[in-house]
C-alpha cells in the first residue's frame, strides 16, 4: 500500500474514533443521567455492543457510503483523504464544545465537497426526477391522511382542530415515508435518502418514543413508584445495550464504506465487497472512541434537553434503537445523534411542552443544518490544498 492509501485508511478510522467519542453520548447519556450506571460502566458496555453491532447486520450502509453518494469511477485516494480530514476536523471541533452533531453528515458533506472540487456537480449521484416526484407525492398523501386523522381526534376531544391538523400533517408524512420505503413502493437511496431521513429520523424517534412513553405511563400509573423505578433501572441497561448495538451497526459502517471504496479505487479489490478485516478494524475504532467518550456531549444529551427518570431513559433508548434498526436494514446511513435527540425530546414531551428545553434543542438543530455544507466547504478547500502540495 502507498502512503496516501494508508493515510486515507487512517483518517477513515479516525473518523470512526471521533464518531464514537461524540456519539458515545447517544447510547449512554440517558443511562448516566438516571444514575443507573456509572460513566465507566456505561462507556464500557456501549463500547462492547458497538463492536458487536456491525458483525450482526448487513453491510448495506457501507455500500451506500462507498458507492451511492458520488460516482464510483471518480473516487481517488486524494478525494477520500480530503473528505476524511474535513469530517474529522468538524467532529473534533464540535465535540470539544460539547455539541452533539452528526458525524454521519460530516462524512457525507466531506465526500460531496471533495467530489465537487474534483469534478464539479456531475460527480455527485443526484436523484432522478421520477424519484423526486414519487417522494413529493408520498409526502403530500401522508400529510393529508395524517391531518385528517388528527383533525378527527381533535374534533372528538372537543378541542380546536387547527393545531391537530398541523401536527397530524407533519407526523403523517413522517410515518408514511418509512412505511412506503419498507413496502418497496418508494425507492430512496444515496444523498436523497440521507437528506430525507435527516428530518425523518429525529421526528420518528420523537413520535415512537412519545407514544411508547404515553402507553407505559398509562399502564403503570397505579403501580408503586419505587418498585417501578427498580424495574426500569434494570430494563434501562438492556435498552442501552440494544441502542448501542444498533448505533454500532449503522455508524461503524461509515469507515467500512470509505475504506472499501479506497481499496477498489486502488485496484486491491475488484468489486465493492467489505472484507472481514475492514469490518473488525472499523468496529474497533468506533468502540475505542466510545470507551474514551465525549464528556461534554454526554452532559448536553443527558441533562440539558430534559430531566430523565429511569422509565424515560428506557423509552428513549428503545425508541431510538428501533429507528436505527429500521434504517440500517435499508442501508440508510442516518445520524444516531438525531435519532436519540428526537427520542429524548419525545419522552420529555409526555410531561408537557415546558418539560423540554427547546432553546437547547434549537441550538442542536442549528448545528445539524450547517454540518453538511460546513464540512463540504472544508473538504472542497482541503482537496485543492492537497492537490497544490502533492499534485
NUKOL-46912 format. One record per residue (C-alpha): residue number from 1; x negated, z negated, y; residue in one letter. Coordinates in Angstrom, 3 decimals, padded with zeros to 6 digits, always signed. Layout:
<pts>
 pos        u        w        v code
 NUM        X        Z        Y    a
...
</pts>
This chain:
<pts>
 pos        u        w        v code
   1 +000.000 +000.000 +000.000    x
   2 -001.283 +000.800 +003.503    x
   3 -001.479 -001.847 +006.211    x
   4 +001.619 -000.636 +008.100    x
   5 +003.755 -000.782 +004.951    x
   6 +002.537 -004.321 +004.269    x
   7 +003.288 -005.241 +007.900    x
   8 +006.807 -003.787 +007.559    x
   9 +007.482 -005.817 +004.412    x
  10 +006.057 -008.933 +006.073    x
  11 +008.357 -008.637 +009.109    x
  12 +011.374 -007.902 +006.898    x
  13 +010.670 -011.135 +005.013    x
  14 +010.025 -012.932 +008.310    x
  15 +013.486 -011.805 +009.457    x
  16 +014.988 -013.377 +006.341    x
  17 +012.956 -016.508 +007.028    x
  18 +014.195 -016.919 +010.627    x
  19 +017.656 -015.898 +009.401    x
  20 +017.519 -018.912 +007.097    x
  21 +016.345 -021.127 +009.960    x
  22 +019.158 -020.062 +012.286    x
  23 +021.826 -019.692 +009.623    x
  24 +020.904 -022.979 +007.934    x
  25 +023.469 -024.416 +010.318    x
  26 +026.193 -022.246 +008.775    x
  27 +026.018 -023.869 +005.370    x
  28 +025.046 -027.424 +006.255    x
  29 +026.233 -028.248 +009.790    x
  30 +029.642 -029.429 +008.571    x
  31 +028.300 -031.487 +005.673    x
  32 +025.811 -033.193 +008.034    x
  33 +028.361 -033.670 +010.819    x
  34 +030.684 -035.513 +008.426    x
  35 +027.712 -037.600 +007.104    x
  36 +028.368 -036.560 +003.515    x
  37 +024.696 -035.637 +003.038    x
  38 +021.527 -036.399 +004.953    x
  39 +019.856 -033.425 +006.663    x
  40 +017.112 -033.309 +003.996    x
  41 +019.624 -033.388 +001.126    x
  42 +021.755 -030.717 +002.813    x
  43 +018.952 -028.238 +003.514    x
  44 +017.514 -028.685 +000.013    x
  45 +020.874 -027.920 -001.578    x
  46 +021.522 -024.966 +000.746    x
  47 +018.071 -023.513 +000.102    x
  48 +018.619 -023.635 -003.657    x
  49 +022.018 -021.934 -003.546    x
  50 +020.784 -019.356 -001.028    x
  51 +018.246 -018.408 -003.694    x
  52 +020.890 -018.231 -006.423    x
  53 +023.393 -016.123 -004.439    x
  54 +021.610 -012.738 -004.433    x
  55 +020.945 -012.981 -008.178    x
  56 +024.677 -013.269 -008.913    x
  57 +026.052 -010.453 -006.746    x
  58 +025.773 -006.698 -006.372    x
  59 +023.150 -005.241 -004.015    x
  60 +025.752 -003.145 -002.163    x
  61 +024.929 -004.872 +001.128    x
  62 +021.250 -003.929 +000.721    x
  63 +022.269 -000.286 +000.225    x
  64 +024.309 -000.316 +003.432    x
  65 +021.382 -001.797 +005.357    x
  66 +018.779 +000.538 +003.865    x
  67 +020.662 +003.840 +003.782    x
  68 +024.020 +003.515 +005.547    x
  69 +023.070 +002.970 +009.203    x
  70 +020.516 +005.641 +010.072    x
  71 +019.731 +008.965 +008.421    x
  72 +017.575 +008.125 +005.356    x
  73 +015.252 +011.078 +005.949    x
  74 +014.251 +009.660 +009.340    x
  75 +013.192 +006.243 +008.054    x
  76 +009.492 +005.625 +008.552    x
  77 +007.215 +002.615 +008.404    x
  78 +006.799 +002.583 +012.192    x
  79 +010.577 +002.702 +012.736    x
  80 +011.169 -000.214 +010.357    x
  81 +008.283 -002.168 +011.875    x
  82 +009.666 -001.803 +015.420    x
  83 +013.170 -002.774 +014.224    x
  84 +011.977 -005.866 +012.391    x
  85 +009.731 -007.079 +015.226    x
  86 +012.690 -006.750 +017.602    x
  87 +015.117 -008.591 +015.316    x
  88 +012.663 -011.399 +014.540    x
  89 +011.870 -011.880 +018.243    x
  90 +015.562 -012.130 +019.148    x
  91 +016.370 -014.605 +016.361    x
  92 +013.312 -016.757 +017.212    x
  93 +014.324 -016.797 +020.886    x
  94 +017.939 -017.824 +020.239    x
  95 +017.018 -020.369 +017.544    x
  96 +014.640 -022.072 +019.989    x
  97 +017.533 -022.596 +022.405    x
  98 +019.966 -023.655 +019.680    x
  99 +022.188 -020.581 +019.954    x
 100 +023.890 -019.665 +016.627    x
 101 +023.619 -015.861 +016.788    x
 102 +023.874 -013.234 +014.089    x
 103 +020.557 -012.220 +012.545    x
 104 +022.582 -009.507 +010.793    x
 105 +023.453 -007.911 +014.100    x
 106 +019.934 -008.451 +015.453    x
 107 +018.656 -006.421 +012.497    x
 108 +021.343 -003.743 +012.937    x
 109 +020.534 -003.443 +016.631    x
 110 +016.825 -003.232 +015.838    x
 111 +017.304 -000.406 +013.345    x
 112 +019.560 +001.547 +015.693    x
 113 +017.292 +001.068 +018.712    x
 114 +014.183 +002.196 +016.829    x
 115 +016.050 +005.201 +015.387    x
 116 +017.277 +006.230 +018.833    x
 117 +013.722 +006.003 +020.133    x
 118 +012.508 +008.259 +017.334    x
 119 +015.171 +010.968 +017.092    x
 120 +017.955 +010.263 +019.579    x
 121 +021.703 +009.976 +018.891    x
 122 +021.552 +012.238 +015.836    x
 123 +019.523 +009.619 +013.960    x
 124 +022.477 +007.233 +013.611    x
 125 +025.165 +007.766 +010.940    x
 126 +028.314 +007.872 +013.081    x
 127 +031.831 +007.592 +011.603    x
 128 +033.915 +010.739 +011.222    x
 129 +036.956 +011.495 +013.380    x
 130 +039.209 +011.132 +010.325    x
 131 +037.825 +007.653 +009.619    x
 132 +038.375 +006.586 +013.234    x
 133 +041.934 +007.925 +013.146    x
 134 +042.647 +006.013 +009.926    x
 135 +041.217 +002.856 +011.480    x
 136 +043.328 +003.096 +014.645    x
 137 +046.492 +003.803 +012.640    x
 138 +045.747 +000.795 +010.397    x
 139 +045.197 -001.429 +013.437    x
 140 +048.432 -000.260 +015.042    x
 141 +050.541 -000.691 +011.899    x
 142 +049.041 -004.125 +011.159    x
 143 +049.561 -005.290 +014.744    x
 144 +053.195 -004.144 +014.836    x
 145 +054.057 -005.760 +011.488    x
 146 +052.274 -008.969 +012.490    x
 147 +054.098 -009.098 +015.821    x
 148 +057.474 -008.585 +014.108    x
 149 +056.846 -011.317 +011.526    x
 150 +055.577 -013.848 +014.079    x
 151 +058.350 -012.893 +016.509    x
 152 +060.960 -013.702 +013.851    x
 153 +059.230 -017.026 +013.134    x
 154 +059.223 -017.882 +016.840    x
 155 +062.901 -016.997 +017.126    x
 156 +063.825 -019.150 +014.115    x
 157 +061.900 -022.077 +015.591    x
 158 +063.771 -021.652 +018.856    x
 159 +060.610 -021.068 +020.878    x
 160 +059.690 -018.364 +023.353    x
 161 +058.704 -015.384 +021.210    x
 162 +056.282 -013.841 +023.739    x
 163 +053.343 -015.992 +022.640    x
 164 +054.235 -015.445 +018.985    x
 165 +054.243 -011.672 +019.486    x
 166 +050.702 -011.743 +020.907    x
 167 +049.352 -013.990 +018.162    x
 168 +051.165 -012.009 +015.469    x
 169 +049.870 -008.694 +016.785    x
 170 +046.280 -009.890 +016.737    x
 171 +046.310 -011.543 +013.326    x
 172 +048.422 -008.719 +011.916    x
 173 +045.573 -006.234 +012.122    x
 174 +043.015 -008.938 +011.202    x
 175 +044.799 -009.286 +007.857    x
 176 +045.737 -005.605 +007.453    x
 177 +042.195 -004.192 +007.726    x
 178 +040.640 -006.251 +004.871    x
 179 +043.685 -005.649 +002.659    x
 180 +043.520 -001.875 +003.202    x
 181 +039.756 -001.879 +002.571    x
 182 +040.269 -003.843 -000.659    x
 183 +043.004 -001.427 -001.767    x
 184 +040.748 +001.558 -001.105    x
 185 +043.181 +003.012 +001.442    x
 186 +040.820 +002.539 +004.393    x
 187 +037.208 +003.661 +003.893    x
 188 +034.850 +001.769 +006.186    x
 189 +031.087 +001.932 +005.895    x
 190 +027.858 +001.731 +007.859    x
 191 +027.883 +000.936 +011.564    x
 192 +031.668 +001.199 +011.924    x
 193 +032.261 -001.406 +009.200    x
 194 +029.761 -003.759 +010.851    x
 195 +031.370 -003.406 +014.295    x
 196 +034.911 -003.804 +012.958    x
 197 +034.039 -006.891 +010.943    x
 198 +032.285 -008.377 +013.963    x
 199 +035.862 -009.069 +015.097    x
 200 +037.486 -009.414 +011.682    x
 201 +035.064 -011.942 +010.113    x
 202 +035.445 -014.828 +012.619    x
 203 +039.156 -014.108 +013.096    x
 204 +039.780 -014.044 +009.359    x
 205 +037.713 -017.223 +008.987    x
 206 +039.881 -018.841 +011.677    x
 207 +043.155 -017.721 +010.073    x
 208 +042.241 -018.563 +006.472    x
 209 +040.886 -021.992 +007.393    x
 210 +043.750 -022.818 +009.767    x
 211 +046.349 -022.016 +007.088    x
 212 +044.370 -023.784 +004.359    x
 213 +043.900 -026.844 +006.564    x
 214 +047.561 -026.944 +007.609    x
 215 +048.718 -026.835 +003.983    x
 216 +046.199 -029.509 +002.991    x
 217 +047.313 -031.793 +005.830    x
 218 +050.914 -031.323 +004.751    x
 219 +050.151 -032.163 +001.108    x
 220 +048.016 -035.205 +001.913    x
 221 +049.977 -036.653 +004.839    x
 222 +051.323 -039.593 +002.814    x
 223 +048.129 -040.327 +000.900    x
 224 +045.776 -043.231 +001.548    x
 225 +043.318 -042.083 +004.240    x
 226 +040.299 -043.999 +002.891    x
 227 +040.846 -042.657 -000.630    x
 228 +041.254 -039.077 +000.643    x
 229 +038.039 -039.452 +002.632    x
 230 +036.098 -040.352 -000.506    x
 231 +037.601 -037.440 -002.456    x
 232 +036.841 -034.874 +000.252    x
 233 +033.293 -036.132 +000.688    x
 234 +032.677 -035.166 -002.937    x
 235 +034.559 -031.894 -002.585    x
 236 +032.580 -031.033 +000.527    x
 237 +029.346 -030.972 -001.472    x
 238 +030.963 -028.339 -003.725    x
 239 +032.315 -026.304 -000.796    x
 240 +028.934 -026.398 +000.967    x
 241 +027.241 -025.105 -002.198    x
 242 +029.913 -022.388 -002.506    x
 243 +029.296 -021.288 +001.072    x
 244 +025.518 -021.277 +000.566    x
 245 +025.807 -019.018 -002.490    x
 246 +027.859 -016.505 -000.503    x
 247 +025.586 -016.815 +002.523    x
 248 +022.538 -016.036 +000.403    x
 249 +024.292 -013.172 -001.389    x
 250 +025.069 -011.405 +001.901    x
 251 +022.260 -012.312 +004.294    x
 252 +019.333 -012.239 +001.837    x
 253 +020.151 -008.596 +001.150    x
 254 +019.060 -007.601 +004.658    x
 255 +015.371 -007.746 +003.781    x
 256 +016.101 -006.204 +000.378    x
 257 +017.623 -003.126 +002.012    x
 258 +014.823 -002.769 +004.551    x
 259 +012.005 -003.234 +002.026    x
 260 +013.598 -000.826 -000.464    x
 261 +014.044 +001.770 +002.311    x
 262 +010.356 +001.343 +003.158    x
 263 +009.339 +001.850 -000.471    x
 264 +011.450 +005.014 -000.687    x
 265 +010.084 +006.347 +002.612    x
 266 +006.508 +005.826 +001.386    x
 267 +007.132 +007.514 -001.973    x
 268 +006.719 +004.339 -004.035    x
 269 +010.349 +004.603 -005.196    x
 270 +012.105 +007.896 -005.877    x
 271 +015.636 +006.562 -005.305    x
 272 +017.303 +003.694 -003.473    x
 273 +017.450 +001.002 -006.167    x
 274 +016.442 -002.558 -005.286    x
 275 +013.633 -003.792 -007.610    x
 276 +013.935 -007.310 -009.023    x
 277 +010.739 -008.449 -007.276    x
 278 +012.250 -007.440 -003.927    x
 279 +015.366 -009.492 -004.719    x
 280 +013.231 -012.507 -005.578    x
 281 +010.929 -012.465 -002.537    x
 282 +013.823 -011.781 -000.141    x
 283 +015.798 -014.686 -001.605    x
 284 +012.757 -016.947 -001.462    x
 285 +012.155 -016.107 +002.225    x
 286 +015.688 -016.990 +003.336    x
 287 +015.658 -020.134 +001.187    x
 288 +012.402 -021.327 +002.757    x
 289 +013.830 -020.723 +006.224    x
 290 +016.962 -022.664 +005.315    x
 291 +014.862 -025.540 +003.988    x
 292 +012.955 -025.815 +007.259    x
 293 +016.242 -025.381 +009.176    x
 294 +017.036 -024.947 +012.864    x
 295 +017.929 -028.437 +014.071    x
 296 +019.314 -027.355 +017.467    x
 297 +021.617 -024.786 +015.889    x
 298 +022.856 -027.430 +013.436    x
 299 +023.696 -029.661 +016.408    x
 300 +025.699 -026.871 +018.095    x
 301 +027.636 -025.901 +014.985    x
 302 +028.190 -029.414 +013.630    x
 303 +029.083 -031.334 +016.762    x
 304 +029.680 -029.218 +019.865    x
 305 +032.584 -026.964 +018.743    x
 306 +034.903 -029.674 +017.392    x
 307 +034.745 -033.111 +015.785    x
 308 +034.807 -032.801 +011.995    x
 309 +036.135 -035.096 +009.267    x
 310 +035.285 -034.573 +005.553    x
 311 +038.527 -032.723 +004.744    x
 312 +037.923 -030.440 +007.734    x
 313 +034.353 -029.702 +006.664    x
 314 +035.650 -028.870 +003.185    x
 315 +038.245 -026.468 +004.622    x
 316 +035.756 -024.761 +006.964    x
 317 +033.151 -024.188 +004.241    x
 318 +035.742 -022.990 +001.729    x
 319 +037.418 -020.613 +004.188    x
 320 +034.113 -019.216 +005.450    x
 321 +032.830 -018.865 +001.888    x
 322 +035.840 -016.799 +000.813    x
 323 +035.412 -014.451 +003.787    x
 324 +031.747 -013.876 +002.885    x
 325 +032.629 -013.408 -000.791    x
 326 +035.143 -010.684 +000.088    x
 327 +032.893 -008.665 +002.395    x
 328 +029.879 -008.935 +000.072    x
 329 +031.887 -007.334 -002.737    x
 330 +032.487 -004.310 -000.499    x
 331 +028.881 -004.062 +000.681    x
 332 +029.560 -005.005 +004.313    x
 333 +026.694 -006.889 +005.998    x
 334 +028.583 -009.335 +008.218    x
 335 +027.478 -012.325 +010.204    x
 336 +027.778 -015.572 +008.289    x
 337 +027.461 -017.265 +011.694    x
 338 +030.635 -015.513 +012.828    x
 339 +032.496 -016.427 +009.646    x
 340 +031.730 -020.157 +009.730    x
 341 +032.198 -020.435 +013.506    x
 342 +035.679 -018.945 +013.168    x
 343 +036.379 -021.314 +010.270    x
 344 +035.265 -024.374 +012.269    x
 345 +037.478 -023.286 +015.166    x
 346 +040.365 -022.750 +012.740    x
 347 +040.222 -026.223 +011.241    x
 348 +039.747 -027.743 +014.684    x
 349 +042.839 -025.930 +015.952    x
 350 +045.008 -027.678 +013.328    x
 351 +044.691 -030.746 +015.578    x
 352 +045.791 -028.809 +018.650    x
 353 +044.341 -026.438 +021.238    x
 354 +042.379 -029.180 +023.036    x
 355 +040.551 -030.223 +019.834    x
 356 +038.275 -027.164 +020.122    x
 357 +035.682 -026.991 +022.893    x
 358 +036.473 -023.446 +023.991    x
 359 +033.747 -023.420 +026.632    x
 360 +031.106 -023.733 +023.905    x
 361 +032.919 -021.082 +021.879    x
 362 +032.844 -018.652 +024.822    x
 363 +029.077 -019.128 +025.179    x
 364 +028.579 -018.414 +021.467    x
 365 +030.812 -015.332 +021.552    x
 366 +028.901 -014.006 +024.580    x
 367 +025.658 -014.056 +022.561    x
 368 +027.433 -012.224 +019.718    x
 369 +028.430 -009.431 +022.088    x
 370 +024.959 -008.907 +023.555    x
 371 +022.962 -009.243 +020.304    x
 372 +023.175 -005.621 +019.089    x
 373 +022.493 -003.962 +022.472    x
 374 +019.759 -006.501 +023.320    x
 375 +017.883 -006.127 +020.034    x
 376 +018.376 -002.335 +020.143    x
 377 +016.794 -002.204 +023.605    x
 378 +013.837 -004.314 +022.495    x
 379 +013.368 -002.158 +019.368    x
 380 +013.525 +001.030 +021.463    x
 381 +010.678 -000.273 +023.627    x
 382 +008.669 -001.585 +020.665    x
 383 +008.857 +001.763 +018.880    x
 384 +007.424 +003.624 +021.854    x
 385 +004.756 +000.931 +022.316    x
 386 +003.692 +001.166 +018.665    x
 387 +003.556 +004.950 +018.879    x
 388 +001.388 +004.775 +022.006    x
 389 -001.002 +002.269 +020.431    x
 390 -001.138 +003.617 +016.866    x
 391 +000.112 +007.180 +017.230    x
</pts>
